[in-house]
């Protein structure tokens, strides 16, 4: 080509462990042991390519979940097992970006089992998000629109020509493709609802079944949407929304916000919009460009979504799920999978408050619960019999987590804490058990510190 | 968000709820300290003095709880040093409570016709002194007693026009104190923004797992807490002095990065420091029940096995030991979205709520706190006078609100508009706008210009609610 339109900026600074960790946390669920080193050695370009398209088939590695009662996961049936099933994939996948994008789409097209009432339908929708994780957004929207969980959640199965229901017609524009504001009118909402009529379902022993399009329930008349008219149906709804001239702007800004907490600059926004349209409305190329962007590595830190923080703590040590407690702990942290708070998804600006912070402390503790040292156990005490310098204790705790990058300010507090434990151990009998407890506390402090809550 | 609304009733997940949620989260990450707030650097919490303070705190608090709550921390000391603030407890009947089944026009022929299965029998219940057309549902006996003692005023037909029949929209209006779907701060949140402290999360307390949108501020910190007893940060196999040092380290890790220029890091640091501060404020609750310090145990008996009663009891206890609460939000016992089989749940729920509220008033009286507390009881709307085909009632318009407390003036707030003349959707018409009652609470209870919180509040007739 004679002239490429202004190329998107690419990060050219140092790409070391800190940058590789950020990439792994924001585009996935944090590094597995040694993974940050490996990515840092690759350099930015290859590292991003590796995230986008990991070698080999996606699979799960590491220990499979072992629950307290030793029963296998039954994600369709048992309460909480839906959550554990997906959480396990986050912990063990070799394709973290695919899993992270599955989470992004779950948030984007936020559907809650609170309204669907079927783990089976929720997991079917989840498979759809995973399959189209970095693919065509139009295909994704088309599939989501007649996905059974969506139909139930946003009243699509109750939207008939005689009794139109505007629920999905509104949300598809406001939350999924265009954003609130002047991009559409109330008239468009009503006409979209008409176009979307026709989906229905039957009932069986298992509840909902046989979701299908019934032409008799569809309003076959002419509709006028975005100043165009025709005998539109649900496919047209999707097509009209994605082809709306304000859609790329909404899409790029929303996608950007999942990876970078600062607003996208005007120049980058235009570049990304062009890239998106040129690719035929694919998310993959836009994601790749965002992951290469300077703002990804130069800007401020982001608060990790709680499920990312929790899954990452297990990934960092290459351990698996050892308790069903993750379901309620995640609930307390504010991110129970399959239960977003409403159709707008989770609020990424409001993850932390006094309630959810305590829950993250519980998560930090739970993530290594089976390995907590026992200060009453003789062999453990024997290992801590000799004096251990405070900074050595901190170093050991950092090594336990695979030496994540922790800022100086926090390290100082950890060192102060380690020193204070030494001075509190003012009797001989205290010395070894206090060293054991100090190590316990240090490990959880690292897992819950502000540096580890953010990336 | 109550389970009730999602499962038993309508799944009305509309954009209005999105806004409601947004309102709940206004203030950018509640209940964090707002960016730009100065570090507590000048507050003298260097490590050494902090430790001393920490130690002193434990000792004085447990030793002389009733006499000297001022040692809790500087912020609390400051808050407690002035005259005690008036406290509002907002009690929400979630789902749209059927006002016609609390105070029923039992003799009214229209009522009996509209409610063939749900009408209250004219043979039971006590007449309502303020309007003898109405009789108390016996399940509401706790409220009746308070009313007869002159400690409860009832607005029997309160709402707004045009009425919105969405749970979320209507609830949002009540919470933000206006019929504005875009408003993102709660009416109590805005009040706290004006009078609250920059470092006291307890001034606005949701006794719940998440923050009540009515409390959502834009500036000052507020807190959500389901159970003050469970707000602990212990760790298996970490105890004694190491445990104390670990707890301090969590707070120090937060404080150390609160001055960071990195917005993300600072957000996490704020949460860490703020949480540990709340933990200290709640320490008196963290002990086992037997050796709970004086002031925690209630002098009266609450209904058994009732979260709502336990939560009210916590509020009374927190006030008794001098914790600086100003606005408290709690959801009442029960779920009131009674689309079907109303009889089966409503009386039971109403009784639980009313009994707990009576116990709370008695508790406050026994502790000598009754003059400091006003309770505002409300629901997002009433229900349709005509029952539906499933022995329930659908969403209505005007409903009921009440104010309860020792200083409340006994009188009818507005009037009962009756079931003979309804609005165009066949729902009850309001005789008082909900903003008039909000405004009266701000003006008279808080002695604060309501117009600073509620737009156009002066266009309503504010009732005199206090003696």
Interface residues (C-beta under 8 A of the other chain):
Chain A: X112 X114 X115 X117 X153 X154 X155 X167 X170 X171 X174 X175 X180 X261 X300 X301 X302 X303 X332 X341 X342 X343 X344 X347 X349 X350 X351 X352 X353 X354 X355 X356 X357 X358 X361 X365 X369 X372 X373 X374 X375 X407 X409 X410 X412 X413 X414 X416 X417 X420 X421 X424 X434 X436 X437 X438 X440 X441 X444 X445 X448 X449 X450 X451 X453 X454
Chain B: X1 X3 X6 X7 X11 X13 X14 X15 X17 X18 X21 X22 X25 X28 X29 X30 X31 X32 X47 X201 X209 X210 X211 X223 X224 X225 X226 X231 X233 X235 X236 X237 X238 X239 X240 X241 X242 X243 X245 X246 X248 X249 X250 X252 X253 X254 X256 X257 X260 X261 X262 X263 X264 X265 X267 X268 X269 X270 X271 X272 X274 X275 X278
